[in-house]
Amino acid sequence: MRITTYIKLLLVLLLIPIITWTNATETAAQSAFTDFGPNDFGYESVIVLADQEIIKGFQDGSFRPKQKLNRADAAVLFQRALKLKPPTQATSFKDVRKGLYYTEAAAATKAAGIFKGNANGTFGPNDLLTREQMASVIVRALQLKPIPNATVKINDQNKISASHRTDVITLYQNEVTKGKSGNNFDPKAVVTRAEFSVFLFRSIELNDVEEPQKPEEPEEVEENQPAPGAGGAPGGGGGAPVNSIPSISSAHLTTKNLSKKITGTITSSDSETTISFDLSKESDTETLQSGKITVSEAGTMTLTSKLGTETETLKKGENNLSFAEQIADLGIDFKLIRGMINGDSFTVTGTYEANNGNSIDVTIVVKMK
């Protein structure tokens, strides 16, 4: 074999990050997170929920307490906490397709009357959950009742949408929320993962659902974390887009000799997407020509390899898939790649971050044998 071929092969292997095969799911419940500790807001509540596998961390060991929560993830958390089963004939929302990580959760929470959806029959899975919307879904989920003669002081009550106002007051009366500084609720602010965990824990504890083990030092910290943005039009269903979570809708590879298009299979988990390509049945003499990926938001895709970290700018819609172009430029056939990889597949990981600040982890699996 020519020395240039060996050099090309070495470059390919260096371009493929040295990582292990992973499932596109959050990691198992853990008692500690790399970015979240005992002095952080909501820690005790989060750990209890994590130990019960209601809320989970990410594959890198982080919890991401300040990451904004969308409606899809909230539905999943409710389903886990309440052990909701989707209806046999799931008549979910018009914008929820089969096979997504939140498909069953959306159907189950709709059947339970937790998420009612928008007037046009959509769920808005990527729409971020505002604090006033959070109040309504928690009241519905845990069937919280107003407490007569229990007065509360909310200085920004006039900013709460009429359709959510009673639910917000109910949260205060049941001591699920303590409000922010200055006796404000900040209804239009978006809920973070840490905040929602605290609200959910307090509600479960109040109703003895799942019998959570109460922390030795119950969370009493005022919810005074900086509000991550504002937005969200009023409405019982909630669901005006507020800095949508980015998503990947399609991806494909194209071979060079036969100009064959191989479509990737996309599966999504909490804040993570896996794209799987099956090249196991392609000819040994075939090589890659290009790759494409379609994304929902303009942003950047970052892939890390031994040669360093490469970041590619993405526009909304179809873009080039950088790792495919790198291999295509080397002109190495599939037989050579099959002979050198360990196992049946190789995996590339990275992060897709939208310009609005939200991001998801990306795993690309290429089956070669």
Buried (B, 14 or more C-beta within 10 A) or exposed (E): EEEEBEEBBEBBBEBBBEBEEBEBBBBEBBEEBEBBEEEBBBBBBBBBBBBBEBBBBBBEEBBBBBBBBBBBBBBBBBBBBBEBEBBEEBEBBEBBEEEBBBBBBBBBBBBBEBBBBBEEEBBBBBBBBBBBBBBBBBBBBBEBEBBEEEEBEBEBBEBBBEBBBEBBBBBBBBEBBBBBEEEBBBBBBBBBBBBBBBBBBBBBBEBEBBEBEEBEEEBEBEBBBEBBBBBBEBBBBBBBBBBBBBBBEEBBBBBBEEEBEBEBEBBBBBBBBBBBBBBEEBBEEBBBBBBBBBBBBBBBBBBBBEEEEBBBEBEBEBBEBBBBBBBBEBEBBBEBBBEBBEEEBBBBBBBBBBBBEBBBBBBBBBBBE
